[in-house]
Amino acid sequence: MRAQVVIIGGGPSGLLLGQLLHRAGIEAVVLERKTRDYVLGRVRAGVLETGLVRLMEEAGVVGRLHREGFVHDGTQIAVGGEMFHIDFKALTGTPVIVYGQTEVTRDLYDARAVAGARTEFEVEHVVIHDADTDRPYVTYDQHGDRKRIDCDFIAGCDGFHGVSRQTIPLNVRREYEKTYPFGWLGVLSETPPVHDELIYANSDRGFALCSMRNAHLSRYYIQCALSDHPEDWTDKAFWTELKRRIPAEMAERLETGPAIEKSIAPLRSFVTEPMRWGRLFLCGDAAHIVPPTGAKGLNTAASDVNYLYRGLVRYYQDGDSEGIDRYSEKALLRVWKAERFSWWFSGLLHRYPHQSAFDLKMQQADLAFLRDNESQQRAFAENYVGLPY
Ligand SMILES: Cc1cc2nc3c(=O)[nH]c(=O)nc-3n(C[C@H](O)[C@H](O)[C@H](O)COP(=O)(O)OP(=O)(O)OC[C@H]3O[C@@H](n4cnc5c(N)ncnc54)[C@H](O)[C@@H]3O)c2cc1C
């Protein structure tokens, strides 16, 4: 079997790349380890930069996003019981859209199905062969059969734990990593959001985030110990702790309900360089991870897709390889800026073990500078709504 591009991973980066390539007349097969329902059951990102929305428009899958997505012109930052607003629209002219990653993924799967594009689910033991030659191929097992696809290029969109990054030899790959000494306990509940914008809260008891998926579905997070397990936290304990970390006015207004999903995510900053090895290109979480503070994970995956998609189109339509040759360099330039913003914003809001009185004063001064200084707010807003591609 043959395809122009094999995409490993049917998460948002693989699906978006696949749909864009399909619209450009480039045949791409997506290989996904899990079932479609499993992928759609994962509750993750929810804040979309305009760059990602434009790519969804280009991919022809934006109808529901525009109908059901919520335009957020700004965000709230809470410190010591007070809140201040950062007005993205006024500072940058650009809002963000709140629309769940699950919905993005669902729209892309539906579009693939309508287009008759090939997605292989429940593939196992994916192996990338000869990526450093002109004749790469991929083998995998599916329902007991061993299969092979020959191709021109391979897009490694298989997330942090996938095979693609591991295929790049250790003497070529350089990895940069920072782990954080806490996690985020997240709860999804069928309750109206406490505020019409996200609230990022710095409190003496640790970080909290009030987020949402739609008018009836809220997503809340609190910083927790890495040793915690979701089952350690009853719903009641979660709501009580959340209320202690947000301003009293918000705590009073907060509607609580049973958690329909509860999970703990560790926080990590990670980048691998280069993002290309021969004819293998890494995209999204396969190449980099950010802590979720600032909602850059999915959005940075989308910017990789943008560079790779345009590079492949140039290669196939004009015979020009400049775009794919410079893919890693261009993608990494933007990746590191997103890493910096996510790392900085995490540092601004969380309580760290062994944080000294001096460290806390620095955090408070940084927050006060953000609250009081328009230039700092503009820099924040530019990063939050997404740096240009
Ligand atoms: C709990 C949590 C909360 C998050 N919250 C936010 C947020 O609020 N904002 C934000 O921007 N980002 C957030 N993120 C990050 C965001 O979800 C990711 O950046 C995004 O999913 C990256 O998409 P991806 O397609 O690159 O990788 P993934 O979504 O990881 O998709 C990779 C796909 O590859 C498949 N796969 C893996 N290995 C193989 C294999 N060997 N063969 C075939 N298929 C394989 C996987 O099953 C998966 O479907 C969050 C992440 C987590 C875990």
The ligand as a Gaussian input file, in Angstrom:
#p B3LYP/6-31G(d) Opt

LIG

0 1
 C       -5.096000      16.877000      30.919000
 C       -4.630000      17.816000      29.836000
 C       -5.134000      19.112000      29.776000
 C       -4.721000      19.973000      28.772000
 N       -5.237000      21.238000      28.723000
 C       -4.838000      22.066000      27.741000
 C       -5.363000      23.374000      27.626000
 O       -6.193000      23.808000      28.418000
 N       -4.936000      24.151000      26.586000
 C       -4.039000      23.686000      25.651000
 O       -3.721000      24.399000      24.683000
 N       -3.531000      22.465000      25.736000
 C       -3.910000      21.658000      26.743000
 N       -3.409000      20.409000      26.807000
 C       -2.473000      20.030000      25.791000
 C       -3.190000      19.620000      24.521000
 O       -4.238000      18.761000      24.831000
 C       -2.163000      18.970000      23.626000
 O       -1.138000      19.912000      23.345000
 C       -2.761000      18.457000      22.308000
 O       -3.588000      17.341000      22.561000
 C       -1.654000      18.056000      21.339000
 O       -2.220000      17.406000      20.240000
 P       -1.404000      16.286000      19.469000
 O       -2.315000      15.843000      18.379000
 O       -0.068000      16.797000      19.121000
 O       -1.159000      15.127000      20.520000
 P       -2.219000      14.167000      21.226000
 O       -3.477000      14.892000      21.518000
 O       -1.499000      13.514000      22.336000
 O       -2.563000      13.093000      20.109000
 C       -1.657000      12.076000      19.758000
 C       -2.432000      10.902000      19.194000
 O       -1.513000       9.909000      18.796000
 C       -1.980000       8.647000      19.202000
 N       -0.805000       7.767000      19.334000
 C        0.113000       7.754000      20.301000
 N        1.051000       6.824000      20.046000
 C        0.694000       6.240000      18.893000
 C        1.263000       5.203000      18.114000
 N        2.381000       4.585000      18.500000
 N        0.646000       4.852000      16.976000
 C       -0.469000       5.479000      16.567000
 N       -1.071000       6.460000      17.272000
 C       -0.473000       6.836000      18.411000
 C       -2.691000       8.917000      20.516000
 O       -3.640000       7.917000      20.841000
 C       -3.340000      10.266000      20.231000
 O       -4.638000      10.135000      19.697000
 C       -3.789000      19.533000      27.807000
 C       -3.275000      18.238000      27.861000
 C       -3.678000      17.377000      28.865000
 C       -3.097000      15.972000      28.925000

